[in-house]
Amino acid sequence: MASYFHVYFYKNIKRRRAGIREYRHMKKKKILKKVLLALFKY
């Protein structure tokens, strides 16, 4: 029971870290999109 929880917790941490990385990447993409849209407007 405890070992199962430990594995689950470890996987959860890994997933969360990957999620944060993806979130940052998405943020950069969104900023780039905004910049491109602004450039096209002018």
Phi, psi and omega per residue, in radians:
M1 nan -0.876 -3.111
A2 -1.145 -0.726 -3.115
S3 -1.140 -0.687 3.130
Y4 -1.074 -0.771 -3.140
F5 -1.103 -0.714 -3.135
H6 -1.077 -0.797 3.140
V7 -1.089 -0.768 -3.135
Y8 -1.078 -0.766 -3.133
F9 -1.095 -0.754 -3.132
Y10 -1.093 -0.777 3.135
K11 -1.106 -0.666 -3.126
N12 -1.102 -0.727 3.123
I13 -1.109 -0.783 3.137
K14 -1.055 -0.774 -3.120
R15 -1.110 -0.704 -3.122
R16 -1.125 -0.727 3.125
R17 -1.091 -0.762 3.130
A18 -1.118 -0.669 3.130
G19 -1.096 -0.725 3.131
I20 -1.119 -0.727 3.138
R21 -1.099 -0.774 -3.138
E22 -1.139 -0.660 -3.137
Y23 -1.092 -0.759 3.120
R24 -1.102 -0.716 3.141
H25 -1.087 -0.748 3.135
M26 -1.113 -0.680 3.129
K27 -1.055 -0.777 3.128
K28 -1.085 -0.735 -3.133
K29 -1.101 -0.723 -3.136
K30 -1.112 -0.729 3.132
I31 -1.113 -0.734 3.132
L32 -1.096 -0.710 3.132
K33 -1.085 -0.746 3.139
K34 -1.089 -0.738 -3.137
V35 -1.117 -0.769 3.138
L36 -1.108 -0.742 3.131
L37 -1.094 -0.723 3.139
A38 -1.108 -0.696 -3.134
L39 -1.162 -0.689 -3.124
F40 -1.208 -0.546 -3.130
K41 -1.147 -0.693 -3.083
Y42 -1.538 nan nan
